[in-house]
Amino acid sequence: MKIALIGYGKMGHMIEDIAKQRGHEIVSIIDVNNVNDFESEAFRSAEVAIEFTNPTAAYGNLQKAWAQGVKVVSGSTGWIAEHEAELKAACANEGKTLLWASNFSLGVAIFGAVNKYLAHIMNQYSDYEVSVTETHHVHKLDAPSGTAITLAEQIVDRMQRKTHWTKGEVQEADGTITGSQENAPDALRIDAIRRDEVPGIHTVKYDSLADCISITHDAHSRQGFALGAVLAAEYVAKHEGWLTAEDLFNF
């Protein structure tokens, strides 16, 4: 399969290595210094583009790829909510294809399935207060993380006493703390920590006066995310429309 890469940081390099190991060809690599290559014949030859950039660039990158008739896999977070309705309509009515996920790791997909089942059980037990905490490396621009938001939305969908998620306390690497751990009873709080080079830790906690139940996914490296992105590209090459990680990992 012919793959284009949009974004060539640590994730881009790792995706390139894994894609080549799986027998794919990288036909175009676009980064901040060669954005005009979106209009190149090499980019147009790609069956799928994998996009890992940042919240300010992701939407524009998607539009440029679509303009060249290229399907897109995107793992950039912090931008999708603002454009989701528009993008779904483009996929439904204009023949566009996008697979977006806050996290492409198989382990996170399994964790999400456990999270949904646990939320369904805990909906019956109002003595437990639920919260989500995520920890990431100091270079991450958005807080809370897209994965934490996905986990929180899974819980809100299954728990009658929670109507929405809210941004809680953010601990920066320099010790600065903003926000608060206080939240309205119907809000699910997401706290964020920025520390060192942590690939990603997500914890869902149910706390009561009697005890505490928690589940955690702790990524050892970004390799699982990169492999998942390549698996997503393989899936997208054979499918069309608005796609998510739930299509890719159908538990």
N, C-alpha and C positions, 0 to 999 in steps of 0.2 A: 504494500500500500504506500502511496505517496502522501507524506505528511509535511505540512508547513508548521513552523513554530513561531508564535508571536510572544515575545518576551524571552530573553536569553540570560536570565540570572541563574541562580543555583538550581531552581526547579527546571528551567529550560535545558540546562546542560544534562541534568539527570534524566529528563524525559528523552532527550536525544540519544543518550547511551542505551536506555532500555528499548527504545523503538528500534534501534539498529540491531540489538541483540535478538529481537523478535522478527528480524528479517525485513523491516520496513525501510523506506528511503526517505531521508529528509531533503526535500527539494527546495525549501526556502526557509531562511531564518530572518525574522524581522525584529529589530530592536529600535531604541530611540534614535539611532544614528542613520537608519535607512528606511524610514517609513514610506518613502516613495516606491519601495519594492512591492507594496500591495498591488500595484498596477503592472507588475512584471509577469511575463509569460510563465516563469518558474512558479510564482505563487498561484497563478490560475490553474496550473497543472495539478495542484494538490487535491486529493480526495477529501481531506479533512485538515483543518487548522486547529492546533491546540494552543489556547491563549491563557497565559499566566502572567499578568502584569500587575496593575494596581487599580484602585477604585476610580481614579480620575481618567484613566485611559481605556478601560475595558469596553465601555459602550461604543466609543468611537472605533476601536479596533474591530469589534463585531460588525459594525455597519460597513466598514471598509472591506472586510472579508466577504460579507454577503454580497456586496456590490460586484465582486468578482466571481460570484456563483460558487463560493466555497463553503461547505458545511463547517460548523464550529463546535469545538469542545472548550468550555471556559471554566476555569477554577478560580477566577478572580472574585473576591468577595467585597462587600461593602457598597455595592452599586445596583444589585439586581432588583431590589424591592421597588425602586423608583420607576423602573422600566418594565416590570414583569408583564403587566396587562398588554402593553404595546407589543412586546416580543412574542407573547403567546398568539396575539392576533396575526402577526406577520407569519408565524409558523403555520397557523391554521388557514390563512387566506392567500398568502403570497408564495407558498412553497418553500419557505426558509426552514433551515434546520439548525437547532441549537440544543446541545446537551450541557446544561449548567448544573454544577453541584458545588456545595460549600466544602465538600471533602470527598476525594475519590478513593480513600483507603477502604479496602475490604473489611479491615478490623472495625473502622468507624461505622460502616454499613451494618455489621453484625451488632455493634454497640447500639445503634439506632433502633434496631429491631427489639433488643432487650429493653431499651428505654421506653418504647411504646407499650410493650406488654406490662412493664412495671407501673407505668402511669395509669394504665387501665385498672390494675389491682388497687393502687393507692388512692384512686378516686373515691373508694369506699371509706377511707380512714382519714377524716379531717383533722385529727390530732397531729398529723405529720405536716410540717411546713417544708415545701420543696424549694430548692434553689439550684442554680447552675454556676459553676466556676470554671473559667478557662485560663490556662497559662500558656504564653507564647514568647518567642524570641523578641528582642528589643527592636527589631526592624519592622515588625508588623504594624501597619498603619491604622487598621480599623479595630475598634473595640466596642462591643464584644465581637468575637470572631463569628464568621458565618456559620461555622459548625455549631457553636454554642446557640446561636439563634435558631438553627434548624432543630436542635434538641429541645429547646424551649417551646417552639411551635408544636412539636410532636406532643409534648406534655399538655399544653393548653388545649389542643384538639381533643384530649381524652380526659380532662379533669374539669369538672363543672365549677369548682370553686376558683379557678383561674381563668380570667378573660383575656389576658394579654401578658406579654413579657415587658420588663423594664430594665434599663441600664442601671446597674448598681455601683459598687465601688470599683475604681480602677487604681491599681498600684503600679506606678511606673518604676523603671529600673533604678532611678536615682533616689527612690524612697518617697517620692511625691505621691500623695493619695488624694484623689478627687472622687466626687460622688458620695454615696452613702449606702449602708447596708439596711437602711430602713425602707420598707416598701408597703404599699397599700395591700390589704388582705387579698384582693382579687388579682394582684400583679405577681408574676413570677420574676424574681430578681436574677440577673446575670452579672456576676462579678468577674473582673478581668485582672490578670497579673502579667506584667512584662518583665522577663528575667533571662539574662544570658542568651544562649542560643537554643532554647527549648523548642523542639519541632512542634509540639502541641500536646497539652494535657487537658482533658475535659472530664469534669466530675459532676454528677447529678446526685444531690443529697436530699434525703427525707429525714428531717429531724423532729423528734418529739421529746417530751419530758422523760419518757421511759427509755428511749434508745434512739439510735441513728442508723439508717440504712443508706449506703452510698454505692454507686457504681462508677468506675473510672476507666477511661481509655487513655493510655500513655504511649505516644508514638516514640519509638527509639530513633527514627531518622525520617527524612522526607521520602525515602525510597518507596514506601508503600503508597504514598500519594502519587508519585511519578508513574509507578506501574499501573495504578488505577486509571490515570489519565490516558495512558496508551490503550488499555483495555476499552475505555470509553470511546476512543477514536475508532477502534476496530468495530465496535458496536454501531457507532454513528454511520460508518461507511455503508452499512446495510439497512439503515433505518432513516426515517425522515420525521420532521415536525419538532414539536416541543418535547424534549426528553429530560429526564432527571436520573439521579443515582438509583432511584427505586426501579427504573426500567432496566438499568444495568445490573443491579444486584436485587433480584426479585425474590425476597424471602417470604 
